[in-house]
Amino acid sequence: MSKSRITGITPSRRRVIKGAAALAAGIAAPAILFRAGPAFAAYPERPIRVVVANTPGGPSDITARILTGALQEATGKTFIVENKGGAGGNIGMAHVANSDPDGYTLLLATNAVSVNVSLYNTLPFDPLKDFVGVSEVAGSPNTFVVKTDLGVKTMKDFVALAKANPDKFNVATPPIGTAPQLQAEVLKIREGLSKMATVVFAGGGDALQALLSGTVQLSSGSLPPAAPHIKAGTLTCLAVTGDARWPELPNVPTMLESGYKDFVFATDTVLLAPSKTPPDVVKWLEKETLAVLNKPDMKEKLFKAGFLVRPKGATDAMARVTKEVTMFRDVITQAGIKKL
């Protein structure tokens, strides 16, 4: 008795079944490949939202809009800036941390993502667990600026005036947890300006507008929003808080040169994605971001806005966040700033 009779399948039926199996395999395999492979190949299929955890007009907003414009032009894909300010940036940062890790919601973060770990008793996110790095973007020194008609030109002159009129001077800052807000508190502690109220705004642009309107007498903020007004002569920059003078403001001293030891603060920006974002998606975002950041015209555009480009990848971006968690913890402790 032949094998075909034992199984009940004749040679002709076996050929039909084998042919059907082969046909099924030929159909199924591409279907599986279509689901697994081209799903990424098509990324991004819809707009990518870059969340700024502050109101419009501040350094992260300026950076985000320049960056997303360049990415959109280079890739032909759609990038949208979405401002989600509030709670010292925690609302916007938590929003991204809890978003689907699909590459369609990113965070353009400032130092606040590291600062807030030590500034708040509880946080709705963990910067070291809830995010992955995409790229470092750019950095800028912070400033102390006043309206030119106040008549002071140096930091020490302003301090003397504020001490002589303790009830008439206050300082505007971006949200709690930003580097400009911290540096304002450090200045007050060092100079004994406890009566100078800190007026915290939802974003750096808002804080600067308060100075321009005369609501406050001093603004502690990043350079980019203030730069056009400094160049126009409306505002006077008393000092920059970088470790060197800003090239376009050669006559403005650093806080170090003004007699303030170890007084170095900057506003740095990094692009982050929710943790568990597929590595291939992160890699695409990193590649495209670094490509536009390395273009000479992009570097020039950001420099004119007050930023120095830092075209470093995903690993460096997360290393910066990790390093700054420790650095700002020390600053907050040494300055005696109470947790919120």
C-alpha positions as CSV (number, residue, x, y, z in Angstrom):
1,M,0.0,0.0,0.0
2,S,1.4,3.4,-0.9
3,K,2.0,6.2,1.5
4,S,-0.5,8.2,-0.3
5,R,-3.2,5.6,0.4
6,I,-2.3,5.4,4.1
7,T,-2.8,9.2,4.5
8,G,-5.8,9.2,2.2
9,I,-4.2,11.9,0.1
10,T,-3.6,11.1,-3.6
11,P,-0.5,12.5,-5.4
12,S,-2.7,14.9,-7.3
13,R,-4.4,16.1,-4.2
14,R,-1.0,16.5,-2.5
15,R,0.2,18.7,-5.3
16,V,-2.9,20.8,-5.0
17,I,-2.5,21.2,-1.3
18,K,1.2,22.1,-1.6
19,G,0.4,24.6,-4.3
20,A,-2.3,26.1,-2.1
21,A,0.1,26.3,0.9
22,A,2.8,27.9,-1.3
23,L,0.2,30.4,-2.5
24,A,-0.9,31.1,1.0
25,A,2.7,31.6,2.2
26,G,3.3,34.0,-0.7
27,I,0.3,36.1,0.3
28,A,0.9,35.9,4.0
29,A,4.6,36.8,4.0
30,P,4.2,40.2,2.3
31,A,1.3,40.9,4.6
32,I,3.5,40.4,7.6
33,L,6.3,42.4,6.1
34,F,3.9,45.2,5.3
35,R,2.8,45.4,9.0
36,A,6.3,45.2,10.4
37,G,8.5,47.0,7.9
38,P,6.8,49.7,6.0
39,A,5.0,50.9,9.1
40,F,8.3,52.5,10.1
41,A,9.3,53.3,6.5
42,A,6.3,55.5,6.3
43,Y,7.1,57.4,9.6
44,P,6.1,60.1,10.0
45,E,2.7,59.6,8.5
46,R,1.1,62.5,10.4
47,P,2.2,65.7,12.0
48,I,4.9,65.6,14.8
49,R,4.1,67.8,17.7
50,V,7.0,69.4,19.5
51,V,5.8,70.5,23.0
52,V,7.3,73.6,24.6
53,A,6.5,73.6,28.3
54,N,6.3,77.4,28.4
55,T,4.3,80.2,26.8
56,P,5.3,81.7,23.4
57,G,8.2,84.1,23.2
58,G,10.7,82.4,25.5
59,P,14.0,80.7,24.6
60,S,12.5,77.2,24.2
61,D,9.7,78.5,22.1
62,I,12.1,80.5,19.8
63,T,14.4,77.4,19.5
64,A,11.5,75.1,18.8
65,R,10.1,77.3,16.0
66,I,13.4,77.7,14.3
67,L,14.1,74.0,14.6
68,T,10.7,72.7,13.4
69,G,10.7,75.1,10.5
70,A,14.1,73.7,9.4
71,L,13.0,70.1,9.9
72,Q,9.8,70.6,7.9
73,E,11.7,72.2,5.0
74,A,14.4,69.4,5.1
75,T,12.1,66.4,5.4
76,G,8.9,67.5,3.8
77,K,7.1,66.3,6.9
78,T,4.8,68.4,9.2
79,F,6.2,69.6,12.5
80,I,3.9,71.6,14.9
81,V,5.0,73.6,18.0
82,E,2.5,73.2,20.9
83,N,2.9,75.5,24.0
84,K,1.9,73.9,27.2
85,G,3.0,76.2,30.0
86,G,2.3,76.1,33.7
87,A,3.5,74.7,37.0
88,G,7.1,75.5,36.3
89,G,7.0,73.6,33.1
90,N,5.7,70.4,34.8
91,I,2.4,70.4,32.9
92,G,4.0,70.3,29.5
93,M,6.8,67.9,30.5
94,A,4.4,65.5,32.2
95,H,2.2,65.6,29.1
96,V,5.0,64.4,26.9
97,A,6.2,61.8,29.4
98,N,2.7,60.3,29.4
99,S,2.1,60.5,25.7
100,D,2.1,57.5,23.4
101,P,5.7,56.6,22.7
102,D,5.2,56.6,18.9
103,G,7.4,59.4,17.9
104,Y,4.6,61.9,17.3
105,T,4.9,63.9,20.6
106,L,8.3,65.3,21.5
107,L,9.6,67.7,24.1
108,L,11.9,70.7,23.5
109,A,13.2,70.9,27.0
110,T,15.2,73.5,28.9
111,N,17.2,72.9,32.1
112,A,13.9,72.8,34.0
113,V,13.6,69.1,33.2
114,S,16.7,68.6,35.4
115,V,16.1,71.4,37.9
116,N,12.6,70.4,39.0
117,V,13.8,67.1,40.4
118,S,15.4,69.0,43.3
119,L,13.0,71.9,43.4
120,Y,9.7,70.1,43.9
121,N,8.8,67.6,46.6
122,T,6.9,65.5,44.0
123,L,6.9,65.5,40.2
124,P,4.5,64.0,37.7
125,F,7.4,62.5,35.8
126,D,10.9,61.2,36.2
127,P,13.3,62.8,33.7
128,L,15.7,59.9,33.8
129,K,13.1,57.2,33.4
130,D,10.3,58.8,31.3
131,F,12.4,60.3,28.5
132,V,15.0,59.2,25.9
133,G,17.3,61.7,24.3
134,V,17.0,62.7,20.6
135,S,19.5,65.5,20.3
136,E,21.1,68.4,22.1
137,V,19.9,71.6,20.3
138,A,21.4,74.9,21.4
139,G,22.5,76.9,24.5
140,S,22.5,80.5,25.5
141,P,23.8,82.5,28.4
142,N,21.3,84.2,30.7
143,T,21.1,87.9,31.4
144,F,20.1,90.5,33.9
145,V,18.5,93.4,32.0
146,V,16.8,96.7,33.0
147,K,15.1,99.4,31.0
148,T,17.7,101.9,29.8
149,D,15.9,104.8,31.3
150,L,16.5,103.4,34.8
151,G,20.0,104.9,34.4
152,V,22.1,102.1,35.7
153,K,24.8,100.3,33.7
154,T,26.3,97.7,36.0
155,M,25.1,95.0,38.3
156,K,26.6,96.6,41.4
157,D,24.9,99.9,40.5
158,F,21.5,98.2,40.3
159,V,22.1,96.3,43.6
160,A,22.9,99.6,45.3
161,L,19.8,101.3,43.9
162,A,17.6,98.3,44.9
163,K,19.0,98.3,48.5
164,A,18.3,102.0,48.8
165,N,14.7,101.5,47.7
166,P,13.9,98.0,48.8
167,D,10.1,98.3,48.4
168,K,10.2,99.7,44.9
169,F,12.2,97.0,43.1
170,N,11.2,93.5,41.9
171,V,12.5,91.0,39.4
172,A,10.7,89.2,36.7
173,T,11.6,85.6,35.8
174,P,10.3,82.7,33.7
175,P,8.7,79.8,35.5
176,I,10.0,78.3,38.7
177,G,12.7,75.8,38.0
178,T,14.2,77.6,35.0
179,A,17.9,78.6,35.2
180,P,16.9,82.4,35.1
181,Q,14.6,81.9,38.1
182,L,17.3,80.1,40.0
183,Q,19.9,82.8,39.2
184,A,17.6,85.5,40.4
185,E,17.2,83.8,43.8
186,V,20.9,83.2,44.1
187,L,21.5,87.0,43.4
188,K,19.0,88.0,46.0
189,I,20.5,85.6,48.6
190,R,24.1,86.8,47.9
191,E,23.2,90.5,48.0
192,G,20.7,90.5,50.8
193,L,17.9,91.6,48.6
194,S,15.2,89.7,50.5
195,K,12.6,92.5,50.0
196,M,13.0,92.4,46.2
197,A,10.0,90.4,45.1
198,T,10.3,87.7,42.5
199,V,7.5,87.9,40.0
200,V,7.3,84.5,38.2
201,F,5.7,84.4,34.7
202,A,4.6,81.5,32.6
203,G,7.3,82.1,30.1
204,G,10.4,84.2,29.3
205,G,8.6,86.3,26.8
206,D,6.0,87.3,29.4
207,A,8.7,88.1,32.0
208,L,10.4,90.4,29.5
209,Q,7.1,92.2,28.6
210,A,6.6,93.0,32.2
211,L,10.0,94.8,32.2
212,L,9.2,96.6,29.0
213,S,5.8,97.8,30.4
214,G,7.4,99.0,33.7
215,T,5.7,96.4,35.9
216,V,9.1,95.2,37.2
217,Q,12.5,96.9,37.3
218,L,14.8,93.9,36.6
219,S,14.4,90.9,34.3
220,S,16.4,87.7,34.8
221,G,16.1,85.7,31.6
222,S,17.8,84.1,28.7
223,L,19.5,86.2,26.0
224,P,17.3,85.5,22.9
225,P,14.1,87.3,23.9
226,A,16.1,90.3,25.2
227,A,18.6,90.5,22.4
228,P,16.6,92.7,20.0
229,H,15.7,95.2,22.7
230,I,19.3,95.4,23.9
231,K,20.5,96.0,20.3
232,A,17.7,98.7,19.9
233,G,18.8,100.4,23.1
234,T,15.5,100.0,24.9
235,L,17.0,97.6,27.4
236,T,20.5,97.6,29.0
237,C,22.1,94.3,29.7
238,L,23.9,94.6,33.1
239,A,25.7,91.3,32.8
240,V,25.6,87.9,31.0
241,T,25.8,84.7,33.1
242,G,27.9,82.6,30.8
243,D,31.5,81.8,31.4
244,A,32.6,84.2,28.6
245,R,31.2,87.4,27.0
246,W,28.7,87.0,24.3
247,P,30.3,87.8,20.9
248,E,27.6,90.2,19.8
249,L,27.6,92.1,23.2
250,P,31.4,92.6,23.6
251,N,31.0,95.5,26.1
252,V,28.7,93.5,28.5
253,P,30.7,91.8,31.3
254,T,30.0,88.4,32.7
255,M,28.8,88.0,36.3
256,L,32.2,86.5,37.0
257,E,33.8,89.8,35.8
258,S,31.3,91.7,37.8
259,G,32.6,90.2,41.0
260,Y,30.2,87.2,41.5
261,K,32.2,84.1,42.0
262,D,30.9,80.8,40.5
263,F,27.9,82.7,39.0
264,V,27.5,80.8,35.7
265,F,24.0,79.9,34.4
266,A,22.8,79.2,30.9
267,T,19.6,78.1,29.2
268,D,20.2,74.9,27.3
269,T,17.7,73.1,25.1
270,V,17.5,69.4,24.3
271,L,15.0,67.4,22.2
272,L,13.5,64.4,24.1
273,A,11.0,61.7,23.4
274,P,8.9,59.5,25.7
275,S,10.7,56.5,26.9
276,K,9.9,53.3,25.0
277,T,9.8,55.2,21.7
278,P,10.9,52.7,19.1
279,P,14.7,53.0,18.6
280,D,14.3,53.2,14.8
281,V,12.0,56.3,15.2
282,V,14.5,57.9,17.6
283,K,17.3,57.2,15.2
284,W,15.4,58.9,12.3
285,L,14.6,61.9,14.5
286,E,18.2,62.2,15.7
287,K,19.6,61.9,12.1
288,E,17.3,64.5,10.7
289,T,17.8,66.9,13.6
290,L,21.5,66.7,13.5
291,A,21.5,67.2,9.8
292,V,19.6,70.5,10.0
293,L,21.6,71.7,13.1
294,N,24.9,71.2,11.2
295,K,23.9,73.4,8.3
296,P,25.7,76.8,8.3
297,D,22.6,78.8,7.7
298,M,20.9,77.1,10.7
299,K,23.8,77.9,12.9
300,E,23.8,81.5,11.8
301,K,20.0,81.8,12.3
302,L,20.2,80.5,15.9
303,F,23.3,82.6,16.6
304,K,21.5,85.7,15.6
305,A,18.6,84.7,17.9
306,G,21.1,84.4,20.8
307,F,21.9,80.7,20.7
308,L,25.1,78.6,20.0
309,V,24.2,75.3,18.3
310,R,25.1,72.1,20.0
311,P,24.7,69.4,17.4
312,K,25.1,66.4,19.6
313,G,23.1,63.2,19.5
314,A,20.8,61.2,21.6
315,T,23.4,59.8,24.0
316,D,24.8,63.3,24.7
317,A,21.3,64.8,25.2
318,M,20.5,62.3,27.9
319,A,23.9,62.6,29.5
320,R,23.4,66.4,29.8
321,V,20.0,65.9,31.5
322,T,21.6,63.4,33.9
323,K,24.6,65.6,34.7
324,E,22.4,68.7,35.3
325,V,20.1,66.8,37.8
326,T,23.2,66.6,40.1
327,M,24.5,70.0,39.3
328,F,21.3,71.9,40.0
329,R,20.7,69.9,43.1
330,D,23.9,71.3,44.5
331,V,23.0,74.9,43.4
332,I,19.6,74.6,45.1
333,T,21.1,73.2,48.3
334,Q,23.9,75.8,48.5
335,A,21.5,78.7,47.8
336,G,19.1,77.5,50.5
337,I,16.1,77.5,48.1
338,K,13.2,75.7,49.7
339,K,11.4,72.9,47.9
340,L,7.9,73.5,46.6
